[in-house]
Amino acid sequence: MPVESLNYPLGPIVVIAVALAVLALFMRWAFGPGRGGAPRRKPADDGLLTRIATLSRRESALALRAVLSDAGIRSTIRYPEPDRAVILVFPEDADRARALAASFPGRDS
C-alpha cells in the first residue's frame, strides 16, 4: 500500500480529533468551576418559606417538626451544612411556629 493512499483516511480523522479537542476545551471553560477552582455555591434560597429556627442536631429538627405538625403547621427541614438543620414554614404560620420553637431545646437561633 503506497504512502499516498494513507493521506485520504488520515486527514478526516485528524480534523475530527482536533474539532473534538477544541469542543472539549470550550465545554470545560464554559461549564467548569470558577477561576478559584472551588465549585461555586449558590446563596440559600428559601423561596416562599420563612426560616423559623436553626438547630444543630437532626433529631432535634425532626422533633420540632413533629411539634409543629401536631399544631397543624406545615414545615420542612433543609440541611445547608453538616450538623445544621433549618426549619422552614409558610409565612402565614411563621408567628405561631416561632412561638412554639422559642421554648424548644437545642435551638441555635
FENMOLIN-V350958 format. One record per helix or strand. SS is the DSSP state (@ for helix, = for strand). FROM is the first residue (numbers start at 1). TO is the last residue. Records with the same first field share a line. If there is no record, write none. Layout:
SS->FROM-TO ; FROM-TO
This chain:
@->4-31 ; 58-70 ; 91-102
=->49-55 ; 75-81 ; 84-90 ; 107-107
